[in-house]
Amino acid sequence: MSAFNKIEILVVDDEASIRKLFEKELKTTRRNISTAGTASEALNLVRETLFDIIVLDIRLPDMNGMDLLVHFQETLPDVAVLMITGHGDIESAVEAMRVGAYDYLTKPFSLDRVEMIIENAYQRVRLQRENRLLKHSESERGQATPNFIGHSKATNQMRYLIEKVAPTNVPVLITGESGTGKNVATTAIHAQSKRGDTPLITKNCATLDRKLLRSELFGYVKGAFTGAEKSQDGLLALANKGTLFFDEVGELSLELQGALLRVLETQRYRRVGDKEERFVDVRFIFATNRNLKKEVEEGRFHDAFYHRINVFQIELPPLRHRREDIPALVEHSLGLFSRDDHSGYTITDEAMKQLMEYDWPGNVRELKNVLERATILAENNLITRALLPFELNTCPFEPNPYEEPEPLLSLEKMEKEHIARILENLDGNRTKAASVLGIGRKTLYRKIQEYGLD
């Protein structure tokens, strides 16, 4: 099991023997045990670690355990609290459960029962967090296959950069036109990282409610504003030990960029209305289709924030710069559509040629949409050129920066190729060829012999 998936347990008890018992008997490769002898020690620890379970003694030297329970209930959402009590405090334990404790342990307690309660409590915590992850998840359909289709030079370069940066924890900035696969690149980085079995939280910055964006990202405490009836964790806490992906980062306000800059630099943040800072362990990935450098120059993007998120940039090329990947993308997409309706599709050479010659301003996303439309219209599962949208006209090719430019031809070679092409088009008729070329027949015969075109 990954270290990121350990069950984090905090034991708060003033008896050293109890703390040592938990550390010795309950600590495993799957469980990490932290201990505190006082409430103040416990409060310091919860600022540094996101605990799953807190085992709390009702009687503490510096604070009533019930008061500390209430504090945890108000400030630590999705944490299960187990109360430790003596035989004389059963009523207090029952009251603690009414307040919100998950269960209670009576001294002296059976370790088997403790393990069972801890496992059950963790399952509840995990389900609560998964439900909230689903609520915040904005993953696109098809993102479960974190890979780029094709083997062009540009695609291989993307794979290489992803493989290199994935195992690290540095922030990644993914740039490129809309539809080039920024979500796919993010999923690939997360899947190949050491955090691959932890949450990947995706947030489109354009959808953030500007009035509530701080509370959505950082969370808030009870009473922080009107309607804050209980404490709530934000996206940072949800992504703890995982990856947080900000799509369309260029949409963030300068104010929020400054707040996130501090998180990137210190790994600490403060919930809205909270006086205490919290530690967070998150890997950040950002994406944009804007020119952020130009945005910085024009004062619309925070200079320091730009340099902090631009530690490792991956620029995704537009589809028109990796046309040789189009047949593989077509085959992959049609295969997905075939699985959906249990039928196979084929595409004619003319239709494929049309797809290869189009410039795809909407990139891979547009290609998939065109193919899905064609499968709906296809008769006998055959995709023909007639089924493609009218706007897929042949476009002049844009130079591909990922390909080596063709070498310049000498005047002699250009002349040879031109004469050969004219002769081929005129079925070898030399009289007509001389006329088209604007030279005499003797001159043409001499050049044919000179260039070996007989």
MARLOFI-204522 format. One record per residue (C-alpha): x, z, y; residue in one letter. Coordinates in steps of 0.2 Angstrom, whole numbers, plus 5000, padded with zeros to 4 digits. Each point is the difference from the previous one (the first is absolute). Example, Ala and Ser with C-alpha at 12.3 -4.5 7.8 and 13.67 -1.06 7.14 Angstrom:
2
r c1:5062 | c3:5039 | c2:4978 | res:a
r c1:5006 | c3:4997 | c2:5017 | res:s
# end
This chain:
454
r c1:5000 | c3:5000 | c2:5000 | res:m
r c1:5006 | c3:4996 | c2:5017 | res:s
r c1:5006 | c3:5014 | c2:5011 | res:a
r c1:4988 | c3:4994 | c2:5013 | res:f
r c1:4986 | c3:5005 | c2:4988 | res:n
r c1:5004 | c3:5018 | c2:4996 | res:k
r c1:4987 | c3:5013 | c2:5002 | res:i
r c1:5005 | c3:5011 | c2:5015 | res:e
r c1:4995 | c3:5018 | c2:4997 | res:i
r c1:5002 | c3:5014 | c2:5012 | res:l
r c1:4999 | c3:5018 | c2:4994 | res:v
r c1:4997 | c3:5013 | c2:5013 | res:v
r c1:5002 | c3:5018 | c2:4994 | res:d
r c1:5010 | c3:5015 | c2:5006 | res:d
r c1:5005 | c3:5005 | c2:4982 | res:e
r c1:5017 | c3:4992 | c2:4996 | res:a
r c1:4996 | c3:5001 | c2:4981 | res:s
r c1:4984 | c3:4989 | c2:5002 | res:i
r c1:5010 | c3:4987 | c2:5010 | res:r
r c1:5014 | c3:5000 | c2:4987 | res:k
r c1:4987 | c3:4999 | c2:4986 | res:l
r c1:4992 | c3:4984 | c2:5008 | res:f
r c1:5017 | c3:4992 | c2:5003 | res:e
r c1:5007 | c3:5004 | c2:4983 | res:k
r c1:4984 | c3:4996 | c2:4989 | res:e
r c1:4991 | c3:4987 | c2:5010 | res:l
r c1:5013 | c3:4989 | c2:5007 | res:k
r c1:5002 | c3:4984 | c2:4991 | res:t
r c1:5006 | c3:4982 | c2:5003 | res:t
r c1:4982 | c3:4997 | c2:5006 | res:r
r c1:4997 | c3:5016 | c2:5010 | res:r
r c1:5011 | c3:5006 | c2:5015 | res:n
r c1:4997 | c3:5018 | c2:5004 | res:i
r c1:5004 | c3:5007 | c2:5017 | res:s
r c1:4998 | c3:5019 | c2:5004 | res:t
r c1:4996 | c3:5011 | c2:5015 | res:a
r c1:5000 | c3:5019 | c2:5001 | res:g
r c1:4990 | c3:5001 | c2:5017 | res:t
r c1:4987 | c3:4990 | c2:5009 | res:a
r c1:5012 | c3:4995 | c2:5013 | res:s
r c1:5012 | c3:4993 | c2:4987 | res:e
r c1:4985 | c3:4990 | c2:4993 | res:a
r c1:4995 | c3:4993 | c2:5017 | res:l
r c1:5018 | c3:4994 | c2:5003 | res:n
r c1:5000 | c3:4992 | c2:4982 | res:l
r c1:4984 | c3:4990 | c2:5003 | res:v
r c1:5007 | c3:4992 | c2:5015 | res:r
r c1:5014 | c3:4993 | c2:4990 | res:e
r c1:4991 | c3:4995 | c2:4984 | res:t
r c1:4983 | c3:4992 | c2:4995 | res:l
r c1:4994 | c3:5012 | c2:4987 | res:f
r c1:4988 | c3:4996 | c2:4986 | res:d
r c1:4996 | c3:5018 | c2:4995 | res:i
r c1:5003 | c3:5016 | c2:5008 | res:i
r c1:4999 | c3:5016 | c2:4990 | res:v
r c1:4996 | c3:5014 | c2:5012 | res:l
r c1:5000 | c3:5019 | c2:4998 | res:d
r c1:4985 | c3:5009 | c2:5008 | res:i
r c1:5012 | c3:5014 | c2:5006 | res:r
r c1:5015 | c3:4995 | c2:5011 | res:l
r c1:5011 | c3:5011 | c2:5011 | res:p
r c1:4998 | c3:4991 | c2:5016 | res:d
r c1:4982 | c3:4992 | c2:4999 | res:m
r c1:4984 | c3:5002 | c2:4990 | res:n
r c1:5000 | c3:4987 | c2:4986 | res:g
r c1:4982 | c3:4995 | c2:5004 | res:m
r c1:5005 | c3:4996 | c2:5018 | res:d
r c1:5014 | c3:4989 | c2:4994 | res:l
r c1:4988 | c3:4992 | c2:4988 | res:l
r c1:4988 | c3:4996 | c2:5015 | res:v
r c1:5015 | c3:4993 | c2:5010 | res:h
r c1:5005 | c3:4989 | c2:4985 | res:f
r c1:4982 | c3:4994 | c2:4998 | res:q
r c1:5000 | c3:4995 | c2:5018 | res:e
r c1:5017 | c3:4992 | c2:5002 | res:t
r c1:5004 | c3:4993 | c2:4982 | res:l
r c1:4987 | c3:4988 | c2:4994 | res:p
r c1:5000 | c3:4995 | c2:4981 | res:d
r c1:5011 | c3:5015 | c2:4995 | res:v
r c1:4993 | c3:5011 | c2:4986 | res:a
r c1:5003 | c3:5019 | c2:5003 | res:v
r c1:5000 | c3:5012 | c2:4985 | res:l
r c1:4999 | c3:5018 | c2:5004 | res:m
r c1:5010 | c3:5014 | c2:4991 | res:i
r c1:4991 | c3:5016 | c2:4999 | res:t
r c1:5000 | c3:5017 | c2:4991 | res:g
r c1:4985 | c3:5007 | c2:4990 | res:h
r c1:4995 | c3:5010 | c2:5015 | res:g
r c1:4998 | c3:4985 | c2:5011 | res:d
r c1:4988 | c3:4989 | c2:4990 | res:i
r c1:4987 | c3:5000 | c2:5013 | res:e
r c1:5013 | c3:4994 | c2:5013 | res:s
r c1:5005 | c3:4986 | c2:4988 | res:a
r c1:4981 | c3:4995 | c2:4998 | res:v
r c1:4999 | c3:5000 | c2:5019 | res:e
r c1:5016 | c3:4989 | c2:5001 | res:a
r c1:4991 | c3:4987 | c2:4989 | res:m
r c1:4985 | c3:5000 | c2:5011 | res:r
r c1:5012 | c3:4997 | c2:5015 | res:v
r c1:5008 | c3:4985 | c2:4991 | res:g
r c1:5013 | c3:5006 | c2:4988 | res:a
r c1:5000 | c3:4990 | c2:4984 | res:y
r c1:5002 | c3:5014 | c2:4988 | res:d
r c1:5008 | c3:5017 | c2:4998 | res:y
r c1:5013 | c3:5008 | c2:4988 | res:l
r c1:4998 | c3:5018 | c2:4995 | res:t
r c1:5016 | c3:5011 | c2:4997 | res:k
r c1:5007 | c3:5001 | c2:4987 | res:p
r c1:4996 | c3:4981 | c2:4996 | res:f
r c1:5003 | c3:4989 | c2:4985 | res:s
r c1:5012 | c3:4986 | c2:5004 | res:l
r c1:4990 | c3:4988 | c2:4989 | res:d
r c1:4985 | c3:5003 | c2:5011 | res:r
r c1:5010 | c3:4998 | c2:5016 | res:v
r c1:5007 | c3:4983 | c2:4994 | res:e
r c1:4982 | c3:4994 | c2:4995 | res:m
r c1:4993 | c3:5005 | c2:5017 | res:i
r c1:5015 | c3:4992 | c2:5009 | res:i
r c1:4997 | c3:4984 | c2:4991 | res:e
r c1:4982 | c3:5000 | c2:5003 | res:n
r c1:5003 | c3:5004 | c2:5019 | res:a
r c1:5012 | c3:4986 | c2:5001 | res:y
r c1:4988 | c3:4987 | c2:4993 | res:q
r c1:4987 | c3:5005 | c2:5013 | res:r
r c1:5013 | c3:4998 | c2:5014 | res:v
r c1:5006 | c3:4984 | c2:4993 | res:r
r c1:4982 | c3:4993 | c2:4999 | res:l
r c1:4996 | c3:5006 | c2:5018 | res:q
r c1:5016 | c3:4991 | c2:5007 | res:r
r c1:4997 | c3:4984 | c2:4990 | res:e
r c1:4982 | c3:4999 | c2:5007 | res:n
r c1:5007 | c3:5002 | c2:5018 | res:r
r c1:5014 | c3:4987 | c2:4996 | res:l
r c1:4986 | c3:4988 | c2:4994 | res:l
r c1:4991 | c3:5003 | c2:5016 | res:k
r c1:5015 | c3:4996 | c2:5011 | res:h
r c1:5007 | c3:4986 | c2:4989 | res:s
r c1:4999 | c3:4982 | c2:5007 | res:e
r c1:5009 | c3:4991 | c2:4987 | res:s
r c1:4995 | c3:4982 | c2:4998 | res:e
r c1:4994 | c3:4992 | c2:4984 | res:r
r c1:5014 | c3:4993 | c2:4990 | res:g
r c1:5013 | c3:5012 | c2:5006 | res:q
r c1:5002 | c3:5008 | c2:4983 | res:a
r c1:5012 | c3:4986 | c2:4996 | res:t
r c1:5014 | c3:5004 | c2:5012 | res:p
r c1:5010 | c3:4983 | c2:4999 | res:n
r c1:5003 | c3:4984 | c2:5009 | res:f
r c1:4995 | c3:4984 | c2:4990 | res:i
r c1:5013 | c3:4986 | c2:5000 | res:g
r c1:5019 | c3:4998 | c2:4999 | res:h
r c1:5004 | c3:4991 | c2:5017 | res:s
r c1:5016 | c3:5006 | c2:5009 | res:k
r c1:4989 | c3:5009 | c2:5013 | res:a
r c1:4990 | c3:5009 | c2:4986 | res:t
r c1:5016 | c3:5005 | c2:4990 | res:n
r c1:5007 | c3:5007 | c2:5017 | res:q
r c1:4984 | c3:5011 | c2:5002 | res:m
r c1:5002 | c3:5007 | c2:4983 | res:r
r c1:5018 | c3:5004 | c2:5002 | res:y
r c1:4997 | c3:5009 | c2:5016 | res:l
r c1:4985 | c3:5010 | c2:4992 | res:i
r c1:5011 | c3:5005 | c2:4985 | res:e
r c1:5014 | c3:5006 | c2:5011 | res:k
r c1:4990 | c3:5010 | c2:5012 | res:v
r c1:4986 | c3:5007 | c2:4988 | res:a
r c1:5011 | c3:5014 | c2:4993 | res:p
r c1:5005 | c3:5007 | c2:5017 | res:t
r c1:4989 | c3:5011 | c2:5012 | res:n
r c1:5004 | c3:4990 | c2:5016 | res:v
r c1:4985 | c3:4993 | c2:5010 | res:p
r c1:4996 | c3:4982 | c2:4997 | res:v
r c1:4993 | c3:4988 | c2:5013 | res:l
r c1:4992 | c3:4985 | c2:4992 | res:i
r c1:4997 | c3:4985 | c2:5012 | res:t
r c1:4991 | c3:4983 | c2:4998 | res:g
r c1:4985 | c3:4990 | c2:5004 | res:e
r c1:4983 | c3:5006 | c2:4994 | res:s
r c1:4997 | c3:4996 | c2:4982 | res:g
r c1:5018 | c3:4999 | c2:4994 | res:t
r c1:4999 | c3:5015 | c2:4989 | res:g
r c1:5005 | c3:5016 | c2:5009 | res:k
r c1:4988 | c3:5011 | c2:4989 | res:n
r c1:5008 | c3:4992 | c2:4985 | res:v
r c1:5017 | c3:5004 | c2:5006 | res:a
r c1:4996 | c3:5018 | c2:5004 | res:t
r c1:4992 | c3:5003 | c2:4983 | res:t
r c1:5016 | c3:4992 | c2:4992 | res:a
r c1:5011 | c3:5012 | c2:5010 | res:i
r c1:4990 | c3:5015 | c2:4996 | res:h
r c1:4998 | c3:4995 | c2:4981 | res:a
r c1:5019 | c3:4998 | c2:4999 | res:q
r c1:5005 | c3:5016 | c2:5009 | res:s
r c1:5003 | c3:5017 | c2:4993 | res:k
r c1:4982 | c3:5004 | c2:5007 | res:r
r c1:4992 | c3:4987 | c2:4990 | res:g
r c1:4988 | c3:5012 | c2:4991 | res:d
r c1:4995 | c3:5009 | c2:5016 | res:t
r c1:4987 | c3:4995 | c2:5013 | res:p
r c1:5001 | c3:4984 | c2:5010 | res:l
r c1:4989 | c3:5003 | c2:5015 | res:i
r c1:4996 | c3:4984 | c2:5011 | res:t
r c1:4994 | c3:5001 | c2:5017 | res:k
r c1:4996 | c3:4985 | c2:5011 | res:n
r c1:5004 | c3:5006 | c2:5018 | res:c
r c1:4987 | c3:4988 | c2:5007 | res:a
r c1:4986 | c3:5010 | c2:4992 | res:t
r c1:5006 | c3:5017 | c2:5007 | res:l
r c1:4987 | c3:5009 | c2:5011 | res:d
r c1:5010 | c3:5002 | c2:5016 | res:r
r c1:4990 | c3:5016 | c2:5004 | res:k
r c1:5004 | c3:5008 | c2:4983 | res:l
r c1:5016 | c3:4991 | c2:4995 | res:l
r c1:5010 | c3:5016 | c2:5002 | res:r
r c1:4989 | c3:5010 | c2:4989 | res:s
r c1:4999 | c3:4986 | c2:4987 | res:e
r c1:5019 | c3:4999 | c2:4998 | res:l
r c1:5005 | c3:5018 | c2:5003 | res:f
r c1:4984 | c3:5009 | c2:4994 | res:g
r c1:4992 | c3:5015 | c2:5010 | res:y
r c1:4996 | c3:5018 | c2:4998 | res:v
r c1:4983 | c3:5008 | c2:5001 | res:k
r c1:4994 | c3:5001 | c2:5018 | res:g
r c1:5012 | c3:4988 | c2:5007 | res:a
r c1:4986 | c3:4990 | c2:5008 | res:f
r c1:4981 | c3:4998 | c2:4999 | res:t
r c1:4995 | c3:4997 | c2:4983 | res:g
r c1:5016 | c3:5006 | c2:4991 | res:a
r c1:4991 | c3:5013 | c2:4989 | res:e
r c1:5014 | c3:5001 | c2:4988 | res:k
r c1:5018 | c3:4995 | c2:4999 | res:s
r c1:5004 | c3:4983 | c2:4994 | res:q
r c1:5016 | c3:4992 | c2:4994 | res:d
r c1:5005 | c3:4983 | c2:5008 | res:g
r c1:5009 | c3:4984 | c2:4992 | res:l
r c1:5017 | c3:5008 | c2:5001 | res:l
r c1:4995 | c3:5015 | c2:4989 | res:a
r c1:4991 | c3:4988 | c2:4988 | res:l
r c1:5016 | c3:4989 | c2:4999 | res:a
r c1:5011 | c3:5015 | c2:4997 | res:n
r c1:5014 | c3:4995 | c2:4988 | res:k
r c1:4993 | c3:4983 | c2:5000 | res:g
r c1:5000 | c3:4985 | c2:5011 | res:t
r c1:4990 | c3:4997 | c2:5016 | res:l
r c1:4998 | c3:4982 | c2:5005 | res:f
r c1:4995 | c3:4996 | c2:5018 | res:f
r c1:4993 | c3:4982 | c2:5001 | res:d
r c1:4999 | c3:4991 | c2:5017 | res:e
r c1:5011 | c3:5014 | c2:5007 | res:v
r c1:5001 | c3:4990 | c2:5017 | res:g
r c1:4982 | c3:5006 | c2:5003 | res:e
r c1:5005 | c3:5018 | c2:5001 | res:l
r c1:5000 | c3:5008 | c2:5018 | res:s
r c1:5016 | c3:5005 | c2:5008 | res:l
r c1:4994 | c3:5018 | c2:4999 | res:e
r c1:4998 | c3:5000 | c2:4981 | res:l
r c1:5016 | c3:4990 | c2:4998 | res:q
r c1:5009 | c3:5015 | c2:5009 | res:g
r c1:4992 | c3:5012 | c2:4988 | res:a
r c1:5005 | c3:4991 | c2:4985 | res:l
r c1:5017 | c3:4998 | c2:5006 | res:l
r c1:5002 | c3:5018 | c2:4999 | res:r
r c1:4994 | c3:5001 | c2:4983 | res:v
r c1:5012 | c3:4987 | c2:4994 | res:l
r c1:5014 | c3:5009 | c2:5008 | res:e
r c1:4996 | c3:5018 | c2:4995 | res:t
r c1:4988 | c3:4998 | c2:4985 | res:q
r c1:4989 | c3:5013 | c2:5009 | res:r
r c1:4983 | c3:4998 | c2:5008 | res:y
r c1:4986 | c3:5011 | c2:5007 | res:r
r c1:4982 | c3:4999 | c2:4997 | res:r
r c1:4988 | c3:4999 | c2:5014 | res:v
r c1:4996 | c3:5017 | c2:5006 | res:g
r c1:5014 | c3:5008 | c2:4989 | res:d
r c1:5014 | c3:5010 | c2:5008 | res:k
r c1:5011 | c3:4999 | c2:4984 | res:e
r c1:5010 | c3:4985 | c2:4995 | res:e
r c1:5000 | c3:4993 | c2:4982 | res:r
r c1:5013 | c3:4991 | c2:4990 | res:f
r c1:4996 | c3:4983 | c2:4992 | res:v
r c1:5009 | c3:4989 | c2:4988 | res:d
r c1:4994 | c3:4983 | c2:5003 | res:v
r c1:5008 | c3:4982 | c2:4998 | res:r
r c1:4994 | c3:4989 | c2:5014 | res:f
r c1:4997 | c3:4981 | c2:4999 | res:i
r c1:4993 | c3:4991 | c2:5015 | res:f
r c1:4994 | c3:4982 | c2:5002 | res:a
r c1:4996 | c3:4988 | c2:5014 | res:t
r c1:4997 | c3:4982 | c2:5005 | res:n
r c1:5005 | c3:5003 | c2:5018 | res:r
r c1:5017 | c3:4998 | c2:5007 | res:n
r c1:5004 | c3:5018 | c2:5003 | res:l
r c1:5016 | c3:4997 | c2:5009 | res:k
r c1:4990 | c3:4990 | c2:5013 | res:k
r c1:4987 | c3:5013 | c2:5001 | res:e
r c1:5014 | c3:5013 | c2:5004 | res:v
r c1:5007 | c3:4989 | c2:5014 | res:e
r c1:4983 | c3:4998 | c2:5007 | res:e
r c1:4997 | c3:5019 | c2:4999 | res:g
r c1:4986 | c3:5000 | c2:4987 | res:r
r c1:5010 | c3:5008 | c2:4986 | res:f
r c1:5011 | c3:5016 | c2:5000 | res:h
r c1:5019 | c3:4995 | c2:5000 | res:d
r c1:5006 | c3:5015 | c2:4991 | res:a
r c1:4986 | c3:4998 | c2:4987 | res:f
r c1:5003 | c3:4982 | c2:4997 | res:y
r c1:5019 | c3:5004 | c2:4996 | res:h
r c1:4995 | c3:5014 | c2:4989 | res:r
r c1:4988 | c3:4990 | c2:4989 | res:i
r c1:5011 | c3:4984 | c2:5000 | res:n
r c1:5013 | c3:5008 | c2:4989 | res:v
r c1:4997 | c3:4987 | c2:4987 | res:f
r c1:4990 | c3:4984 | c2:5004 | res:q
r c1:4993 | c3:4988 | c2:4988 | res:i
r c1:4993 | c3:4984 | c2:5007 | res:e
r c1:4987 | c3:4991 | c2:4989 | res:l
r c1:5001 | c3:4981 | c2:5002 | res:p
r c1:4985 | c3:4990 | c2:5003 | res:p
r c1:4993 | c3:4990 | c2:4985 | res:l
r c1:5005 | c3:4984 | c2:5009 | res:r
r c1:5018 | c3:5006 | c2:4998 | res:h
r c1:4999 | c3:5002 | c2:4981 | res:r
r c1:4989 | c3:4985 | c2:4995 | res:r
r c1:5009 | c3:4999 | c2:4983 | res:e
r c1:4991 | c3:5016 | c2:4996 | res:d
r c1:4982 | c3:4993 | c2:5002 | res:i
r c1:4998 | c3:4993 | c2:4982 | res:p
r c1:5004 | c3:5017 | c2:4993 | res:a
r c1:4989 | c3:5009 | c2:5013 | res:l
r c1:4986 | c3:4987 | c2:4995 | res:v
r c1:5002 | c3:5003 | c2:4981 | res:e
r c1:5000 | c3:5019 | c2:5003 | res:h
r c1:4985 | c3:5000 | c2:5011 | res:s
r c1:4990 | c3:4989 | c2:4989 | res:l
r c1:5005 | c3:5011 | c2:4985 | res:g
r c1:4992 | c3:5015 | c2:5009 | res:l
r c1:4984 | c3:4991 | c2:5004 | res:f
r c1:4999 | c3:4994 | c2:4982 | res:s
r c1:5001 | c3:5018 | c2:4994 | res:r
r c1:4986 | c3:5004 | c2:5012 | res:d
r c1:4987 | c3:4988 | c2:4992 | res:d
r c1:5008 | c3:4996 | c2:4983 | res:h
r c1:5004 | c3:4982 | c2:5004 | res:s
r c1:5016 | c3:4990 | c2:5003 | res:g
r c1:5003 | c3:4989 | c2:5014 | res:y
r c1:5012 | c3:4985 | c2:5002 | res:t
r c1:5005 | c3:4991 | c2:5016 | res:i
r c1:5003 | c3:4981 | c2:5003 | res:t
r c1:5017 | c3:4993 | c2:5006 | res:d
r c1:4991 | c3:4994 | c2:5016 | res:e
r c1:4993 | c3:5017 | c2:5004 | res:a
r c1:5017 | c3:5008 | c2:4996 | res:m
r c1:5009 | c3:4988 | c2:5012 | res:k
r c1:4987 | c3:5004 | c2:5014 | res:q
r c1:5004 | c3:5018 | c2:4998 | res:l
r c1:5018 | c3:4997 | c2:5000 | res:m
r c1:4999 | c3:4990 | c2:5016 | res:e
r c1:4989 | c3:5012 | c2:5010 | res:y
r c1:5009 | c3:5012 | c2:5012 | res:d
r c1:4989 | c3:5016 | c2:4995 | res:w
r c1:4999 | c3:5009 | c2:5017 | res:p
r c1:4991 | c3:5014 | c2:4990 | res:g
r c1:5013 | c3:5000 | c2:4987 | res:n
r c1:4998 | c3:5007 | c2:4982 | res:v
r c1:4983 | c3:5008 | c2:5005 | res:r
r c1:4993 | c3:4983 | c2:5006 | res:e
r c1:5006 | c3:4991 | c2:4984 | res:l
r c1:4991 | c3:5013 | c2:4989 | res:k
r c1:4984 | c3:4998 | c2:5010 | res:n
r c1:5001 | c3:4981 | c2:4999 | res:v
r c1:5003 | c3:5001 | c2:4981 | res:l
r c1:4986 | c3:5012 | c2:4998 | res:e
r c1:4988 | c3:4989 | c2:5010 | res:r
r c1:5005 | c3:4985 | c2:4989 | res:a
r c1:4997 | c3:5009 | c2:4984 | res:t
r c1:4982 | c3:5003 | c2:5005 | res:i
r c1:4997 | c3:4982 | c2:5004 | res:l
r c1:5010 | c3:4993 | c2:4985 | res:a
r c1:4991 | c3:4990 | c2:4987 | res:e
r c1:5006 | c3:5002 | c2:4982 | res:n
r c1:5013 | c3:5012 | c2:5007 | res:n
r c1:5010 | c3:4986 | c2:5008 | res:l
r c1:5006 | c3:5002 | c2:5018 | res:i
r c1:5002 | c3:4983 | c2:5009 | res:t
r c1:5006 | c3:4995 | c2:5017 | res:r
r c1:4982 | c3:4998 | c2:5005 | res:a
r c1:4996 | c3:5018 | c2:4998 | res:l
r c1:5013 | c3:5006 | c2:5012 | res:l
r c1:4995 | c3:5004 | c2:5018 | res:p
r c1:5000 | c3:4986 | c2:5013 | res:f
r c1:5014 | c3:5008 | c2:5011 | res:e
r c1:5013 | c3:4999 | c2:4986 | res:l
r c1:5006 | c3:4984 | c2:5008 | res:n
r c1:5018 | c3:4995 | c2:4997 | res:t
r c1:5011 | c3:5008 | c2:5013 | res:c
r c1:5018 | c3:4996 | c2:5005 | res:p
r c1:5012 | c3:5011 | c2:4991 | res:f
r c1:5007 | c3:5014 | c2:5011 | res:e
r c1:5019 | c3:5003 | c2:4996 | res:p
r c1:5003 | c3:5013 | c2:4987 | res:n
r c1:5014 | c3:5012 | c2:5006 | res:p
r c1:5002 | c3:5006 | c2:4982 | res:y
r c1:5006 | c3:4982 | c2:4994 | res:e
r c1:5016 | c3:4992 | c2:5003 | res:e
r c1:4999 | c3:4986 | c2:5012 | res:p
r c1:5002 | c3:4982 | c2:4993 | res:e
r c1:5018 | c3:4993 | c2:5004 | res:p
r c1:5000 | c3:4987 | c2:5014 | res:l
r c1:5002 | c3:4982 | c2:4994 | res:l
r c1:5013 | c3:4988 | c2:5006 | res:s
r c1:4995 | c3:4984 | c2:5009 | res:l
r c1:5006 | c3:4990 | c2:4985 | res:e
r c1:4990 | c3:5010 | c2:4987 | res:k
r c1:4984 | c3:5000 | c2:5011 | res:m
r c1:5002 | c3:4981 | c2:5001 | res:e
r c1:5002 | c3:4999 | c2:4981 | res:k
r c1:4984 | c3:5011 | c2:4997 | res:e
r c1:4990 | c3:4990 | c2:5013 | res:h
r c1:5004 | c3:4983 | c2:4992 | res:i
r c1:4997 | c3:5006 | c2:4983 | res:a
r c1:4983 | c3:5007 | c2:5005 | res:r
r c1:4995 | c3:4984 | c2:5009 | res:i
r c1:5004 | c3:4990 | c2:4984 | res:l
r c1:4991 | c3:5011 | c2:4989 | res:e
r c1:4984 | c3:4999 | c2:5011 | res:n
r c1:5001 | c3:4981 | c2:5000 | res:l
r c1:5003 | c3:4999 | c2:4981 | res:d
r c1:5018 | c3:4993 | c2:5003 | res:g
r c1:4995 | c3:4985 | c2:5011 | res:n
r c1:5016 | c3:4998 | c2:5010 | res:r
r c1:4993 | c3:4987 | c2:5012 | res:t
r c1:4986 | c3:5012 | c2:5006 | res:k
r c1:5012 | c3:5015 | c2:5000 | res:a
r c1:5012 | c3:4991 | c2:5011 | res:a
r c1:4986 | c3:4996 | c2:5012 | res:s
r c1:4994 | c3:5018 | c2:5000 | res:v
r c1:5017 | c3:5006 | c2:5003 | res:l
r c1:5003 | c3:4988 | c2:5014 | res:g
r c1:5016 | c3:4993 | c2:4992 | res:i
r c1:5005 | c3:4983 | c2:4993 | res:g
r c1:4999 | c3:4997 | c2:4981 | res:r
r c1:5019 | c3:4998 | c2:4998 | res:k
r c1:5002 | c3:5016 | c2:5009 | res:t
r c1:4988 | c3:5009 | c2:4988 | res:l
r c1:5008 | c3:4992 | c2:4985 | res:y
r c1:5017 | c3:5006 | c2:5006 | res:r
r c1:4993 | c3:5018 | c2:5002 | res:k
r c1:4992 | c3:5000 | c2:4983 | res:i
r c1:5016 | c3:4996 | c2:4992 | res:q
r c1:5010 | c3:5012 | c2:5011 | res:e
r c1:4988 | c3:5015 | c2:4996 | res:y
r c1:4998 | c3:4995 | c2:4981 | res:g
r c1:4981 | c3:4997 | c2:5002 | res:l
r c1:5000 | c3:4985 | c2:4988 | res:d
# end
